Amino acid sequence: MNVADVDAPKAKLDTLRPLPQNALCNLRDEQVFRWTYRSNTIAGHPGVSLTVVRRH
């Protein structure tokens, strides 16, 4: 991934700012879920590679 891959989604997101409070809460909840999932994957399976974790 390079900077150009991020520019278009970032520009689209910027047009939606400021985000409503409920959208911010949903984004936070989704991120916490993903972090927890990945953390549990790594902790539960010490042999799991970073590639496997990134796919989920």
Helices and strands as residue ranges (DSSP letters): H 3-15, H 21-44, H 50-55
